[in-house]
Amino acid sequence: MHAWTLLLTSHVAAALVSVGLGVVQLSRRKGDARHRHLGRVWVGLMLWTALSSFWIRHLRDGAFSWLHILSLVTLVTVTLGVLAIRRGDVRSHQGNMIGSWIGSAVAMVFAVAVPKRMIPTFAVDQPLGAVTALLVLAAVTAALVVVGDRLARRATPAPAVSAP
């Protein structure tokens, strides 16, 4: 088994937080300041997860795996999703972003479900550490949502009060 390097740890943390934030984004109202703030964070997490994967190649003894194809697809679809919403193409934005999230969720299931991978091995060998890591990631995700909500409230002007 390979070591939990800073690269690998940041990759896994970004991936897990992005899947959680994706659930929040999919379940909330779209297009408002909250969605935009969290969306920017989500895009950054997704891009880091995809980019960092190219330096993680121990699954096939230094060679790229099928997951790296998913990383390439993610880089393209997330970028296309950002460009689409900047052009005002909401439908294309939704398709690219939802597709990217589904791909990351599938990759997460693979990373957690295959017994010899590092996450399940960590969970079995160090259950307290795994639960602690999961709670920290859940707290980070929740904190990002709260901060995004507060930033959105600051960015939204208060309604004008009419004089009597």
VMD Tcl script that draws the C-alpha trace (Angstrom):
set ca {
  {0.00 0.00 0.00}
  {1.19 3.51 -0.75}
  {1.55 6.34 1.75}
  {-0.99 9.08 2.34}
  {1.05 11.89 0.83}
  {-0.10 15.51 0.79}
  {-1.01 15.10 -2.89}
  {-3.09 11.98 -2.30}
  {-4.74 13.36 0.84}
  {-5.67 16.65 -0.85}
  {-6.97 14.74 -3.89}
  {-9.20 12.49 -1.76}
  {-10.40 15.38 0.42}
  {-11.24 17.55 -2.61}
  {-13.03 14.65 -4.28}
  {-15.14 13.79 -1.24}
  {-16.02 17.42 -0.46}
  {-16.90 18.06 -4.11}
  {-19.31 15.12 -4.12}
  {-20.99 16.48 -0.96}
  {-21.15 20.02 -2.34}
  {-22.54 18.61 -5.57}
  {-25.45 17.13 -3.64}
  {-26.09 20.53 -2.06}
  {-25.90 22.27 -5.44}
  {-28.28 19.79 -7.06}
  {-30.82 20.09 -4.25}
  {-30.95 23.88 -4.00}
  {-32.41 26.64 -6.12}
  {-30.25 27.40 -9.14}
  {-28.88 30.69 -10.41}
  {-28.87 32.69 -7.19}
  {-25.80 34.08 -5.42}
  {-25.59 31.03 -3.13}
  {-25.47 28.71 -6.11}
  {-22.80 30.82 -7.81}
  {-20.57 31.04 -4.71}
  {-20.72 27.34 -3.97}
  {-20.43 26.56 -7.67}
  {-17.10 28.38 -7.85}
  {-15.78 26.37 -4.91}
  {-17.13 23.16 -6.45}
  {-15.44 23.91 -9.78}
  {-12.12 24.51 -8.01}
  {-12.43 21.24 -6.10}
  {-13.36 19.31 -9.24}
  {-10.48 20.78 -11.25}
  {-7.98 20.04 -8.46}
  {-9.29 16.48 -8.14}
  {-8.95 15.90 -11.88}
  {-5.55 17.59 -12.25}
  {-3.99 15.99 -9.18}
  {-4.99 12.53 -10.40}
  {-2.35 12.66 -13.15}
  {0.36 12.41 -10.50}
  {-1.38 9.51 -8.74}
  {-0.56 6.43 -10.77}
  {0.10 3.61 -8.34}
  {-2.94 1.57 -9.41}
  {-1.10 0.32 -12.48}
  {2.54 0.56 -11.37}
  {3.15 4.07 -12.69}
  {0.89 3.82 -15.75}
  {-2.33 5.71 -16.28}
  {-5.63 3.93 -15.58}
  {-9.21 4.29 -16.84}
  {-9.76 6.79 -14.03}
  {-7.41 9.19 -15.81}
  {-9.77 9.16 -18.79}
  {-12.49 10.26 -16.36}
  {-10.15 13.04 -15.19}
  {-9.72 14.27 -18.76}
  {-13.47 14.17 -19.32}
  {-13.98 16.06 -16.04}
  {-11.53 18.79 -17.05}
  {-13.38 19.23 -20.33}
  {-16.95 19.05 -19.00}
  {-16.40 21.33 -16.01}
  {-14.69 23.88 -18.26}
  {-17.50 23.62 -20.83}
  {-20.04 24.03 -18.04}
  {-18.41 27.24 -16.83}
  {-18.15 28.61 -20.37}
  {-21.79 27.67 -21.06}
  {-23.17 29.58 -18.09}
  {-21.04 32.60 -18.97}
  {-22.70 32.53 -22.41}
  {-26.11 32.18 -20.79}
  {-26.60 28.59 -21.97}
  {-28.23 27.17 -18.84}
  {-29.15 23.81 -20.38}
  {-25.58 23.05 -21.48}
  {-24.28 24.24 -18.11}
  {-26.62 21.88 -16.27}
  {-25.77 18.93 -18.48}
  {-22.03 19.39 -18.12}
  {-22.10 20.00 -14.38}
  {-24.51 17.16 -13.57}
  {-22.52 14.81 -15.79}
  {-19.29 15.85 -14.05}
  {-20.84 15.27 -10.65}
  {-22.15 11.83 -11.65}
  {-18.68 10.88 -12.92}
  {-17.07 11.95 -9.66}
  {-19.68 10.07 -7.64}
  {-19.00 6.90 -9.67}
  {-15.25 7.32 -9.15}
  {-15.86 7.76 -5.41}
  {-17.90 4.55 -5.26}
  {-15.05 2.75 -7.04}
  {-12.47 4.22 -4.65}
  {-14.49 3.18 -1.62}
  {-15.83 -0.18 -2.82}
  {-12.67 -1.91 -4.05}
  {-11.19 -3.62 -0.97}
  {-7.49 -3.20 -1.83}
  {-7.77 0.57 -2.41}
  {-6.43 2.97 0.23}
  {-9.75 4.31 1.53}
  {-11.29 0.93 2.44}
  {-7.95 -0.28 3.80}
  {-7.73 2.83 5.97}
  {-11.32 2.31 7.17}
  {-10.58 -1.30 8.17}
  {-7.11 -0.74 9.63}
  {-7.90 2.53 11.43}
  {-11.68 2.83 11.91}
  {-11.40 5.68 14.42}
  {-9.14 7.63 12.06}
  {-11.53 6.98 9.16}
  {-14.56 8.15 11.14}
  {-12.62 11.22 12.28}
  {-11.59 12.02 8.69}
  {-15.18 11.58 7.52}
  {-16.48 13.91 10.25}
  {-13.84 16.52 9.39}
  {-14.78 16.37 5.70}
  {-18.48 16.67 6.57}
  {-17.69 19.68 8.79}
  {-15.64 21.30 6.02}
  {-18.49 20.76 3.56}
  {-21.02 22.23 6.00}
  {-18.72 25.19 6.69}
  {-18.38 25.88 2.98}
  {-22.17 25.90 2.63}
  {-22.56 28.29 5.59}
  {-19.83 30.62 4.33}
  {-21.32 30.53 0.82}
  {-24.72 31.43 2.24}
  {-23.29 34.34 4.22}
  {-21.35 35.65 1.23}
  {-24.50 35.40 -0.87}
  {-26.51 37.38 1.70}
  {-23.88 40.12 1.67}
  {-23.91 40.24 -2.12}
  {-27.71 40.47 -2.33}
  {-28.97 44.03 -1.82}
  {-31.69 44.50 0.78}
  {-35.15 45.30 -0.62}
  {-35.96 48.99 -0.76}
  {-38.29 50.24 1.91}
  {-40.89 52.69 0.61}
  {-41.62 55.83 2.56}
  {-45.14 56.18 4.09}
}
mol new
graphics top color blue
foreach p $ca { graphics top sphere $p radius 0.5 }
foreach p [lrange $ca 0 end-1] q [lrange $ca 1 end] { graphics top cylinder $p $q radius 0.2 }
display resetview
